[in-house]
Amino acid sequence: MTRNVGGIDRILRLVLGMALIAAFLIDREAGHRWLYLIGIVPLLTAVAGTCPLYSLFGINTCRINR
C-alpha cells in the first residue's frame, strides 16, 4: 500500500488514538467503555502511514508521494 498520511495528520492520529486508549484504561465504570477501543484504528493508520478511507476517496496528505 502506498503512503497517503502526512506528518501533521500522523501526529494528530497518534494523539487521538493514545487519548482514546488512555480513556479506555482510566474509565473503568462506564458501560460504553469498549467504544474507546476505536482508538486502535487511528493508531494503526498513523503507524502504517496509510489510511484505507483516504485511498477510497483519493485523498493524499503525504508530501513524498505527490
PQR file with spaces between the fields and no chain letter, atoms N, CA, C, O and H, PARSE charges and radii, in Angstrom:
ATOM       1  N    MET     1       0.840   -1.179    0.000 -0.4000 1.5000
ATOM       2  CA   MET     1       0.000    0.000    0.000 -0.0000 2.0000
ATOM       3  C    MET     1       0.886    1.244    0.000  0.5500 1.7000
ATOM       4  O    MET     1       1.937    1.267    0.641 -0.5500 1.4000
ATOM       5  N    THR     2       0.467    2.247   -0.702 -0.4000 1.5000
ATOM       6  CA   THR     2       1.235    3.482   -0.753 -0.0000 2.0000
ATOM       7  C    THR     2       0.879    4.375    0.430  0.5500 1.7000
ATOM       8  O    THR     2      -0.237    4.339    0.949 -0.5500 1.4000
ATOM       9  H    THR     2      -0.387    2.228   -1.222  0.4000 1.0000
ATOM      10  N    ARG     3       1.846    5.167    0.834 -0.4000 1.5000
ATOM      11  CA   ARG     3       1.617    6.098    1.941 -0.0000 2.0000
ATOM      12  C    ARG     3       0.710    7.229    1.473  0.5500 1.7000
ATOM      13  O    ARG     3       0.907    7.800    0.400 -0.5500 1.4000
ATOM      14  H    ARG     3       2.752    5.197    0.413  0.4000 1.0000
ATOM      15  N    ASN     4      -0.284    7.541    2.294 -0.4000 1.5000
ATOM      16  CA   ASN     4      -1.167    8.648    1.971 -0.0000 2.0000
ATOM      17  C    ASN     4      -1.502    9.494    3.206  0.5500 1.7000
ATOM      18  O    ASN     4      -2.412   10.321    3.165 -0.5500 1.4000
ATOM      19  H    ASN     4      -0.444    7.077    3.165  0.4000 1.0000
ATOM      20  N    VAL     5      -0.770    9.285    4.293 -0.4000 1.5000
ATOM      21  CA   VAL     5      -0.977   10.042    5.524 -0.0000 2.0000
ATOM      22  C    VAL     5       0.296   10.838    5.795  0.5500 1.7000
ATOM      23  O    VAL     5       1.369   10.262    5.977 -0.5500 1.4000
ATOM      24  H    VAL     5      -0.030    8.613    4.326  0.4000 1.0000
ATOM      25  N    GLY     6       0.171   12.173    5.819 -0.4000 1.5000
ATOM      26  CA   GLY     6       1.313   13.056    6.010 -0.0000 2.0000
ATOM      27  C    GLY     6       1.687   13.258    7.472  0.5500 1.7000
ATOM      28  O    GLY     6       1.092   12.658    8.368 -0.5500 1.4000
ATOM      29  H    GLY     6      -0.700   12.640    5.671  0.4000 1.0000
ATOM      30  N    GLY     7       2.684   14.115    7.701 -0.4000 1.5000
ATOM      31  CA   GLY     7       3.268   14.325    9.018 -0.0000 2.0000
ATOM      32  C    GLY     7       2.314   14.836   10.077  0.5500 1.7000
ATOM      33  O    GLY     7       2.166   14.210   11.126 -0.5500 1.4000
ATOM      34  H    GLY     7       3.168   14.602    6.974  0.4000 1.0000
ATOM      35  N    ILE     8       1.667   15.955    9.824 -0.4000 1.5000
ATOM      36  CA   ILE     8       0.749   16.524   10.814 -0.0000 2.0000
ATOM      37  C    ILE     8      -0.443   15.594   11.016  0.5500 1.7000
ATOM      38  O    ILE     8      -0.912   15.417   12.140 -0.5500 1.4000
ATOM      39  H    ILE     8       1.788   16.463    8.971  0.4000 1.0000
ATOM      40  N    ASP     9      -0.921   15.012    9.954 -0.4000 1.5000
ATOM      41  CA   ASP     9      -2.031   14.068   10.027 -0.0000 2.0000
ATOM      42  C    ASP     9      -1.651   12.871   10.899  0.5500 1.7000
ATOM      43  O    ASP     9      -2.458   12.412   11.707 -0.5500 1.4000
ATOM      44  H    ASP     9      -0.539   15.156    9.041  0.4000 1.0000
ATOM      45  N    ARG    10      -0.443   12.372   10.740 -0.4000 1.5000
ATOM      46  CA   ARG    10       0.023   11.232   11.546 -0.0000 2.0000
ATOM      47  C    ARG    10       0.099   11.593   13.019  0.5500 1.7000
ATOM      48  O    ARG    10      -0.300   10.806   13.877 -0.5500 1.4000
ATOM      49  H    ARG    10       0.213   12.745   10.083  0.4000 1.0000
ATOM      50  N    ILE    11       0.614   12.786   13.315 -0.4000 1.5000
ATOM      51  CA   ILE    11       0.729   13.217   14.711 -0.0000 2.0000
ATOM      52  C    ILE    11      -0.656   13.328   15.349  0.5500 1.7000
ATOM      53  O    ILE    11      -0.862   12.878   16.476 -0.5500 1.4000
ATOM      54  H    ILE    11       0.938   13.425   12.618  0.4000 1.0000
ATOM      55  N    LEU    12      -1.598   13.923   14.630 -0.4000 1.5000
ATOM      56  CA   LEU    12      -2.961   14.044   15.156 -0.0000 2.0000
ATOM      57  C    LEU    12      -3.596   12.673   15.395  0.5500 1.7000
ATOM      58  O    LEU    12      -4.294   12.468   16.387 -0.5500 1.4000
ATOM      59  H    LEU    12      -1.431   14.288   13.714  0.4000 1.0000
ATOM      60  N    ARG    13      -3.349   11.751   14.485 -0.4000 1.5000
ATOM      61  CA   ARG    13      -3.888   10.398   14.652 -0.0000 2.0000
ATOM      62  C    ARG    13      -3.270    9.698   15.856  0.5500 1.7000
ATOM      63  O    ARG    13      -3.966    9.011   16.605 -0.5500 1.4000
ATOM      64  H    ARG    13      -2.781   11.919   13.679  0.4000 1.0000
ATOM      65  N    LEU    14      -1.959    9.871   16.043 -0.4000 1.5000
ATOM      66  CA   LEU    14      -1.301    9.273   17.206 -0.0000 2.0000
ATOM      67  C    LEU    14      -1.855    9.832   18.515  0.5500 1.7000
ATOM      68  O    LEU    14      -2.142    9.082   19.447 -0.5500 1.4000
ATOM      69  H    LEU    14      -1.394   10.429   15.434  0.4000 1.0000
ATOM      70  N    VAL    15      -2.002   11.156   18.574 -0.4000 1.5000
ATOM      71  CA   VAL    15      -2.516   11.788   19.793 -0.0000 2.0000
ATOM      72  C    VAL    15      -3.948   11.336   20.070  0.5500 1.7000
ATOM      73  O    VAL    15      -4.281   10.982   21.201 -0.5500 1.4000
ATOM      74  H    VAL    15      -1.769   11.765   17.816  0.4000 1.0000
ATOM      75  N    LEU    16      -4.788   11.347   19.050 -0.4000 1.5000
ATOM      76  CA   LEU    16      -6.180   10.924   19.217 -0.0000 2.0000
ATOM      77  C    LEU    16      -6.265    9.461   19.647  0.5500 1.7000
ATOM      78  O    LEU    16      -7.016    9.118   20.561 -0.5500 1.4000
ATOM      79  H    LEU    16      -4.518   11.635   18.131  0.4000 1.0000
ATOM      80  N    GLY    17      -5.500    8.614   18.992 -0.4000 1.5000
ATOM      81  CA   GLY    17      -5.515    7.192   19.335 -0.0000 2.0000
ATOM      82  C    GLY    17      -5.047    6.935   20.753  0.5500 1.7000
ATOM      83  O    GLY    17      -5.656    6.151   21.482 -0.5500 1.4000
ATOM      84  H    GLY    17      -4.890    8.893   18.250  0.4000 1.0000
ATOM      85  N    MET    18      -3.961    7.596   21.148 -0.4000 1.5000
ATOM      86  CA   MET    18      -3.448    7.407   22.508 -0.0000 2.0000
ATOM      87  C    MET    18      -4.425    7.961   23.541  0.5500 1.7000
ATOM      88  O    MET    18      -4.574    7.378   24.615 -0.5500 1.4000
ATOM      89  H    MET    18      -3.466    8.232   20.556  0.4000 1.0000
ATOM      90  N    ALA    19      -5.096    9.080   23.238 -0.4000 1.5000
ATOM      91  CA   ALA    19      -6.077    9.644   24.166 -0.0000 2.0000
ATOM      92  C    ALA    19      -7.262    8.694   24.362  0.5500 1.7000
ATOM      93  O    ALA    19      -7.741    8.518   25.482 -0.5500 1.4000
ATOM      94  H    ALA    19      -4.975    9.554   22.366  0.4000 1.0000
ATOM      95  N    LEU    20      -7.726    8.092   23.282 -0.4000 1.5000
ATOM      96  CA   LEU    20      -8.848    7.157   23.397 -0.0000 2.0000
ATOM      97  C    LEU    20      -8.464    5.892   24.161  0.5500 1.7000
ATOM      98  O    LEU    20      -9.248    5.385   24.963 -0.5500 1.4000
ATOM      99  H    LEU    20      -7.337    8.235   22.372  0.4000 1.0000
ATOM     100  N    ILE    21      -7.265    5.388   23.912 -0.4000 1.5000
ATOM     101  CA   ILE    21      -6.805    4.204   24.642 -0.0000 2.0000
ATOM     102  C    ILE    21      -6.613    4.538   26.115  0.5500 1.7000
ATOM     103  O    ILE    21      -6.950    3.727   26.978 -0.5500 1.4000
ATOM     104  H    ILE    21      -6.628    5.800   23.260  0.4000 1.0000
ATOM     105  N    ALA    22      -6.075    5.720   26.416 -0.4000 1.5000
ATOM     106  CA   ALA    22      -5.908    6.145   27.816 -0.0000 2.0000
ATOM     107  C    ALA    22      -7.272    6.267   28.493  0.5500 1.7000
ATOM     108  O    ALA    22      -7.425    5.868   29.647 -0.5500 1.4000
ATOM     109  H    ALA    22      -5.801    6.378   25.715  0.4000 1.0000
ATOM     110  N    ALA    23      -8.258    6.809   27.792 -0.4000 1.5000
ATOM     111  CA   ALA    23      -9.606    6.918   28.352 -0.0000 2.0000
ATOM     112  C    ALA    23     -10.180    5.532   28.631  0.5500 1.7000
ATOM     113  O    ALA    23     -10.886    5.336   29.621 -0.5500 1.4000
ATOM     114  H    ALA    23      -8.134    7.133   26.854  0.4000 1.0000
ATOM     115  N    PHE    24      -9.882    4.587   27.772 -0.4000 1.5000
ATOM     116  CA   PHE    24     -10.331    3.207   27.993 -0.0000 2.0000
ATOM     117  C    PHE    24      -9.740    2.652   29.292  0.5500 1.7000
ATOM     118  O    PHE    24     -10.430    1.985   30.063 -0.5500 1.4000
ATOM     119  H    PHE    24      -9.309    4.746   26.968  0.4000 1.0000
ATOM     120  N    LEU    25      -8.465    2.932   29.519 -0.4000 1.5000
ATOM     121  CA   LEU    25      -7.801    2.412   30.711 -0.0000 2.0000
ATOM     122  C    LEU    25      -8.233    3.137   31.985  0.5500 1.7000
ATOM     123  O    LEU    25      -8.231    2.546   33.065 -0.5500 1.4000
ATOM     124  H    LEU    25      -7.904    3.473   28.892  0.4000 1.0000
ATOM     125  N    ILE    26      -8.599    4.402   31.868 -0.4000 1.5000
ATOM     126  CA   ILE    26      -8.970    5.198   33.039 -0.0000 2.0000
ATOM     127  C    ILE    26     -10.440    5.019   33.414  0.5500 1.7000
ATOM     128  O    ILE    26     -10.760    4.872   34.594 -0.5500 1.4000
ATOM     129  H    ILE    26      -8.601    4.882   30.991  0.4000 1.0000
ATOM     130  N    ASP    27     -11.327    5.029   32.441 -0.4000 1.5000
ATOM     131  CA   ASP    27     -12.776    4.975   32.666 -0.0000 2.0000
ATOM     132  C    ASP    27     -13.204    3.523   32.881  0.5500 1.7000
ATOM     133  O    ASP    27     -13.555    2.832   31.924 -0.5500 1.4000
ATOM     134  H    ASP    27     -11.068    5.148   31.482  0.4000 1.0000
ATOM     135  N    ARG    28     -13.177    3.065   34.115 -0.4000 1.5000
ATOM     136  CA   ARG    28     -13.440    1.656   34.410 -0.0000 2.0000
ATOM     137  C    ARG    28     -14.915    1.338   34.644  0.5500 1.7000
ATOM     138  O    ARG    28     -15.301    0.171   34.577 -0.5500 1.4000
ATOM     139  H    ARG    28     -12.892    3.627   34.892  0.4000 1.0000
ATOM     140  N    GLU    29     -15.737    2.330   34.912 -0.4000 1.5000
ATOM     141  CA   GLU    29     -17.104    2.048   35.310 -0.0000 2.0000
ATOM     142  C    GLU    29     -18.144    2.237   34.210  0.5500 1.7000
ATOM     143  O    GLU    29     -19.287    1.807   34.367 -0.5500 1.4000
ATOM     144  H    GLU    29     -15.423    3.278   34.966  0.4000 1.0000
ATOM     145  N    ALA    30     -17.780    2.856   33.130 -0.4000 1.5000
ATOM     146  CA   ALA    30     -18.763    3.143   32.081 -0.0000 2.0000
ATOM     147  C    ALA    30     -19.131    1.877   31.310  0.5500 1.7000
ATOM     148  O    ALA    30     -18.279    1.030   31.043 -0.5500 1.4000
ATOM     149  H    ALA    30     -16.852    3.206   33.003  0.4000 1.0000
ATOM     150  N    GLY    31     -20.396    1.763   30.963 -0.4000 1.5000
ATOM     151  CA   GLY    31     -20.861    0.609   30.199 -0.0000 2.0000
ATOM     152  C    GLY    31     -20.446    0.672   28.738  0.5500 1.7000
ATOM     153  O    GLY    31     -20.385   -0.353   28.057 -0.5500 1.4000
ATOM     154  H    GLY    31     -21.088    2.451   31.180  0.4000 1.0000
ATOM     155  N    HIS    32     -20.164    1.857   28.265 -0.4000 1.5000
ATOM     156  CA   HIS    32     -19.763    2.053   26.872 -0.0000 2.0000
ATOM     157  C    HIS    32     -18.244    2.120   26.726  0.5500 1.7000
ATOM     158  O    HIS    32     -17.737    2.602   25.713 -0.5500 1.4000
ATOM     159  H    HIS    32     -20.213    2.689   28.818  0.4000 1.0000
ATOM     160  N    ARG    33     -17.543    1.653   27.704 -0.4000 1.5000
ATOM     161  CA   ARG    33     -16.080    1.735   27.766 -0.0000 2.0000
ATOM     162  C    ARG    33     -15.404    1.132   26.536  0.5500 1.7000
ATOM     163  O    ARG    33     -14.374    1.639   26.090 -0.5500 1.4000
ATOM     164  H    ARG    33     -17.955    1.262   28.527  0.4000 1.0000
ATOM     165  N    TRP    34     -15.954    0.088   25.999 -0.4000 1.5000
ATOM     166  CA   TRP    34     -15.345   -0.601   24.861 -0.0000 2.0000
ATOM     167  C    TRP    34     -15.249    0.295   23.627  0.5500 1.7000
ATOM     168  O    TRP    34     -14.434    0.035   22.742 -0.5500 1.4000
ATOM     169  H    TRP    34     -16.790   -0.324   26.361  0.4000 1.0000
ATOM     170  N    LEU    35     -16.076    1.352   23.557 -0.4000 1.5000
ATOM     171  CA   LEU    35     -16.029    2.258   22.411 -0.0000 2.0000
ATOM     172  C    LEU    35     -14.689    2.984   22.303  0.5500 1.7000
ATOM     173  O    LEU    35     -14.278    3.385   21.214 -0.5500 1.4000
ATOM     174  H    LEU    35     -16.737    1.563   24.276  0.4000 1.0000
ATOM     175  N    TYR    36     -14.016    3.149   23.436 -0.4000 1.5000
ATOM     176  CA   TYR    36     -12.709    3.800   23.417 -0.0000 2.0000
ATOM     177  C    TYR    36     -11.678    2.985   22.623  0.5500 1.7000
ATOM     178  O    TYR    36     -10.658    3.524   22.194 -0.5500 1.4000
ATOM     179  H    TYR    36     -14.350    2.823   24.321  0.4000 1.0000
ATOM     180  N    LEU    37     -11.940    1.719   22.434 -0.4000 1.5000
ATOM     181  CA   LEU    37     -11.017    0.879   21.671 -0.0000 2.0000
ATOM     182  C    LEU    37     -10.972    1.258   20.195  0.5500 1.7000
ATOM     183  O    LEU    37     -10.122    0.770   19.452 -0.5500 1.4000
ATOM     184  H    LEU    37     -12.769    1.282   22.783  0.4000 1.0000
ATOM     185  N    ILE    38     -11.878    2.121   19.774 -0.4000 1.5000
ATOM     186  CA   ILE    38     -11.821    2.646   18.414 -0.0000 2.0000
ATOM     187  C    ILE    38     -10.500    3.385   18.203  0.5500 1.7000
ATOM     188  O    ILE    38     -10.064    3.570   17.067 -0.5500 1.4000
ATOM     189  H    ILE    38     -12.569    2.518   20.378  0.4000 1.0000
ATOM     190  N    GLY    39      -9.868    3.805   19.291 -0.4000 1.5000
ATOM     191  CA   GLY    39      -8.570    4.475   19.225 -0.0000 2.0000
ATOM     192  C    GLY    39      -7.484    3.631   18.582  0.5500 1.7000
ATOM     193  O    GLY    39      -6.450    4.162   18.176 -0.5500 1.4000
ATOM     194  H    GLY    39     -10.223    3.654   20.214  0.4000 1.0000
ATOM     195  N    ILE    40      -7.699    2.337   18.481 -0.4000 1.5000
ATOM     196  CA   ILE    40      -6.733    1.459   17.822 -0.0000 2.0000
ATOM     197  C    ILE    40      -6.629    1.799   16.333  0.5500 1.7000
ATOM     198  O    ILE    40      -5.549    1.704   15.750 -0.5500 1.4000
ATOM     199  H    ILE    40      -8.539    1.905   18.810  0.4000 1.0000
ATOM     200  N    VAL    41      -7.737    2.190   15.723 -0.4000 1.5000
ATOM     201  CA   VAL    41      -7.752    2.482   14.289 -0.0000 2.0000
ATOM     202  C    VAL    41      -6.836    3.655   13.931  0.5500 1.7000
ATOM     203  O    VAL    41      -5.984    3.500   13.056 -0.5500 1.4000
ATOM     204  H    VAL    41      -8.614    2.268   16.196  0.4000 1.0000
ATOM     205  N    PRO    42      -6.975    4.833   14.576 -0.5600 1.5000
ATOM     206  CA   PRO    42      -6.048    5.912   14.224  0.2800 2.0000
ATOM     207  C    PRO    42      -4.601    5.586   14.563  0.5500 1.7000
ATOM     208  O    PRO    42      -3.689    6.034   13.868 -0.5500 1.4000
ATOM     209  N    LEU    43      -4.375    4.809   15.624 -0.4000 1.5000
ATOM     210  CA   LEU    43      -3.007    4.406   15.944 -0.0000 2.0000
ATOM     211  C    LEU    43      -2.410    3.552   14.825  0.5500 1.7000
ATOM     212  O    LEU    43      -1.275    3.780   14.407 -0.5500 1.4000
ATOM     213  H    LEU    43      -5.115    4.445   16.188  0.4000 1.0000
ATOM     214  N    LEU    44      -3.155    2.592   14.353 -0.4000 1.5000
ATOM     215  CA   LEU    44      -2.653    1.711   13.291 -0.0000 2.0000
ATOM     216  C    LEU    44      -2.430    2.460   11.975  0.5500 1.7000
ATOM     217  O    LEU    44      -1.444    2.219   11.279 -0.5500 1.4000
ATOM     218  H    LEU    44      -4.077    2.407   14.693  0.4000 1.0000
ATOM     219  N    THR    45      -3.346    3.367   11.639 -0.4000 1.5000
ATOM     220  CA   THR    45      -3.166    4.107   10.390 -0.0000 2.0000
ATOM     221  C    THR    45      -1.994    5.079   10.486  0.5500 1.7000
ATOM     222  O    THR    45      -1.324    5.338    9.486 -0.5500 1.4000
ATOM     223  H    THR    45      -4.147    3.563   12.205  0.4000 1.0000
ATOM     224  N    ALA    46      -1.740    5.616   11.674 -0.4000 1.5000
ATOM     225  CA   ALA    46      -0.590    6.511   11.849 -0.0000 2.0000
ATOM     226  C    ALA    46       0.711    5.740   11.741  0.5500 1.7000
ATOM     227  O    ALA    46       1.654    6.206   11.102 -0.5500 1.4000
ATOM     228  H    ALA    46      -2.285    5.406   12.486  0.4000 1.0000
ATOM     229  N    VAL    47       0.776    4.578   12.348 -0.4000 1.5000
ATOM     230  CA   VAL    47       1.996    3.772   12.299 -0.0000 2.0000
ATOM     231  C    VAL    47       2.248    3.250   10.884  0.5500 1.7000
ATOM     232  O    VAL    47       3.386    3.252   10.415 -0.5500 1.4000
ATOM     233  H    VAL    47       0.009    4.199   12.867  0.4000 1.0000
ATOM     234  N    ALA    48       1.204    2.810   10.213 -0.4000 1.5000
ATOM     235  CA   ALA    48       1.347    2.273    8.865 -0.0000 2.0000
ATOM     236  C    ALA    48       1.570    3.372    7.828  0.5500 1.7000
ATOM     237  O    ALA    48       2.183    3.130    6.788 -0.5500 1.4000
ATOM     238  H    ALA    48       0.279    2.808   10.594  0.4000 1.0000
ATOM     239  N    GLY    49       1.078    4.575    8.107 -0.4000 1.5000
ATOM     240  CA   GLY    49       1.231    5.676    7.165 -0.0000 2.0000
ATOM     241  C    GLY    49       0.253    5.626    6.012  0.5500 1.7000
ATOM     242  O    GLY    49       0.405    6.346    5.025 -0.5500 1.4000
ATOM     243  H    GLY    49       0.580    4.772    8.952  0.4000 1.0000
ATOM     244  N    THR    50      -0.734    4.789    6.136 -0.4000 1.5000
ATOM     245  CA   THR    50      -1.742    4.680    5.084 -0.0000 2.0000
ATOM     246  C    THR    50      -3.129    4.546    5.702  0.5500 1.7000
ATOM     247  O    THR    50      -3.302    3.921    6.749 -0.5500 1.4000
ATOM     248  H    THR    50      -0.858    4.204    6.938  0.4000 1.0000
ATOM     249  N    CYS    51      -4.105    5.142    5.039 -0.4000 1.5000
ATOM     250  CA   CYS    51      -5.485    5.105    5.516 -0.0000 2.0000
ATOM     251  C    CYS    51      -6.371    4.572    4.384  0.5500 1.7000
ATOM     252  O    CYS    51      -6.408    5.161    3.304 -0.5500 1.4000
ATOM     253  H    CYS    51      -3.965    5.650    4.189  0.4000 1.0000
ATOM     254  N    PRO    52      -7.077    3.474    4.619 -0.5600 1.5000
ATOM     255  CA   PRO    52      -7.929    2.916    3.576  0.2800 2.0000
ATOM     256  C    PRO    52      -9.018    3.885    3.098  0.5500 1.7000
ATOM     257  O    PRO    52      -9.355    3.893    1.914 -0.5500 1.4000
ATOM     258  N    LEU    53      -9.566    4.692    3.996 -0.4000 1.5000
ATOM     259  CA   LEU    53     -10.585    5.659    3.576 -0.0000 2.0000
ATOM     260  C    LEU    53      -9.988    6.740    2.688  0.5500 1.7000
ATOM     261  O    LEU    53     -10.625    7.178    1.730 -0.5500 1.4000
ATOM     262  H    LEU    53      -9.292    4.684    4.958  0.4000 1.0000
ATOM     263  N    TYR    54      -8.768    7.176    3.000 -0.4000 1.5000
ATOM     264  CA   TYR    54      -8.100    8.145    2.139 -0.0000 2.0000
ATOM     265  C    TYR    54      -7.908    7.560    0.737  0.5500 1.7000
ATOM     266  O    TYR    54      -8.104    8.253   -0.260 -0.5500 1.4000
ATOM     267  H    TYR    54      -8.250    6.821    3.778  0.4000 1.0000
ATOM     268  N    SER    55      -7.529    6.297    0.668 -0.4000 1.5000
ATOM     269  CA   SER    55      -7.353    5.644   -0.631 -0.0000 2.0000
ATOM     270  C    SER    55      -8.665    5.583   -1.397  0.5500 1.7000
ATOM     271  O    SER    55      -8.702    5.806   -2.607 -0.5500 1.4000
ATOM     272  H    SER    55      -7.369    5.733    1.478  0.4000 1.0000
ATOM     273  N    LEU    56      -9.731    5.281   -0.688 -0.4000 1.5000
ATOM     274  CA   LEU    56     -11.050    5.167   -1.302 -0.0000 2.0000
ATOM     275  C    LEU    56     -11.506    6.497   -1.908  0.5500 1.7000
ATOM     276  O    LEU    56     -12.084    6.524   -2.995 -0.5500 1.4000
ATOM     277  H    LEU    56      -9.702    5.100    0.295  0.4000 1.0000
ATOM     278  N    PHE    57     -11.244    7.600   -1.198 -0.4000 1.5000
ATOM     279  CA   PHE    57     -11.674    8.915   -1.661 -0.0000 2.0000
ATOM     280  C    PHE    57     -10.599    9.680   -2.429  0.5500 1.7000
ATOM     281  O    PHE    57     -10.841   10.808   -2.858 -0.5500 1.4000
ATOM     282  H    PHE    57     -10.775    7.578   -0.315  0.4000 1.0000
ATOM     283  N    GLY    58      -9.432    9.096   -2.607 -0.4000 1.5000
ATOM     284  CA   GLY    58      -8.373    9.732   -3.371 -0.0000 2.0000
ATOM     285  C    GLY    58      -7.678   10.871   -2.647  0.5500 1.7000
ATOM     286  O    GLY    58      -7.147   11.775   -3.293 -0.5500 1.4000
ATOM     287  H    GLY    58      -9.236    8.180   -2.258  0.4000 1.0000
ATOM     288  N    ILE    59      -7.669   10.848   -1.330 -0.4000 1.5000
ATOM     289  CA   ILE    59      -7.028   11.889   -0.531 -0.0000 2.0000
ATOM     290  C    ILE    59      -5.591   11.476   -0.240  0.5500 1.7000
ATOM     291  O    ILE    59      -5.321   10.308    0.039 -0.5500 1.4000
ATOM     292  H    ILE    59      -8.101   10.113   -0.805  0.4000 1.0000
ATOM     293  N    ASN    60      -4.667   12.439   -0.306 -0.4000 1.5000
ATOM     294  CA   ASN    60      -3.271   12.161   -0.001 -0.0000 2.0000
ATOM     295  C    ASN    60      -2.684   13.380    0.712  0.5500 1.7000
ATOM     296  O    ASN    60      -2.580   14.454    0.119 -0.5500 1.4000
ATOM     297  H    ASN    60      -4.887   13.387   -0.532  0.4000 1.0000
ATOM     298  N    THR    61      -2.299   13.218    1.980 -0.4000 1.5000
ATOM     299  CA   THR    61      -1.694   14.313    2.733 -0.0000 2.0000
ATOM     300  C    THR    61      -0.186   14.129    2.886  0.5500 1.7000
ATOM     301  O    THR    61       0.470   14.916    3.568 -0.5500 1.4000
ATOM     302  H    THR    61      -2.383   12.346    2.461  0.4000 1.0000
ATOM     303  N    CYS    62       0.355   13.109    2.262 -0.4000 1.5000
ATOM     304  CA   CYS    62       1.781   12.818    2.342 -0.0000 2.0000
ATOM     305  C    CYS    62       2.505   13.537    1.206  0.5500 1.7000
ATOM     306  O    CYS    62       2.188   13.320    0.036 -0.5500 1.4000
ATOM     307  H    CYS    62      -0.179   12.470    1.708  0.4000 1.0000
ATOM     308  N    ARG    63       3.464   14.383    1.535 -0.4000 1.5000
ATOM     309  CA   ARG    63       4.191   15.153    0.519 -0.0000 2.0000
ATOM     310  C    ARG    63       5.096   14.292   -0.348  0.5500 1.7000
ATOM     311  O    ARG    63       5.329   14.628   -1.509 -0.5500 1.4000
ATOM     312  H    ARG    63       3.721   14.559    2.485  0.4000 1.0000
ATOM     313  N    ILE    64       5.606   13.203    0.181 -0.4000 1.5000
ATOM     314  CA   ILE    64       6.564   12.375   -0.541 -0.0000 2.0000
ATOM     315  C    ILE    64       5.968   11.775   -1.807  0.5500 1.7000
ATOM     316  O    ILE    64       6.654   11.677   -2.825 -0.5500 1.4000
ATOM     317  H    ILE    64       5.416   12.930    1.124  0.4000 1.0000
ATOM     318  N    ASN    65       4.713   11.375   -1.759 -0.4000 1.5000
ATOM     319  CA   ASN    65       4.077   10.706   -2.910 -0.0000 2.0000
ATOM     320  C    ASN    65       3.519   11.657   -3.949  0.5500 1.7000
ATOM     321  O    ASN    65       3.048   11.207   -4.994 -0.5500 1.4000
ATOM     322  H    ASN    65       4.156   11.454   -0.932  0.4000 1.0000
ATOM     323  N    ARG    66       3.557   12.946   -3.701 -0.4000 1.5000
ATOM     324  CA   ARG    66       2.954   13.889   -4.648 -0.0000 2.0000
ATOM     325  C    ARG    66       3.836   14.154   -5.822  0.5500 1.7000
ATOM     326  O    ARG    66       3.470   14.926   -6.708 -0.5500 1.4000
ATOM     327  H    ARG    66       3.940   13.311   -2.853  0.4000 1.0000
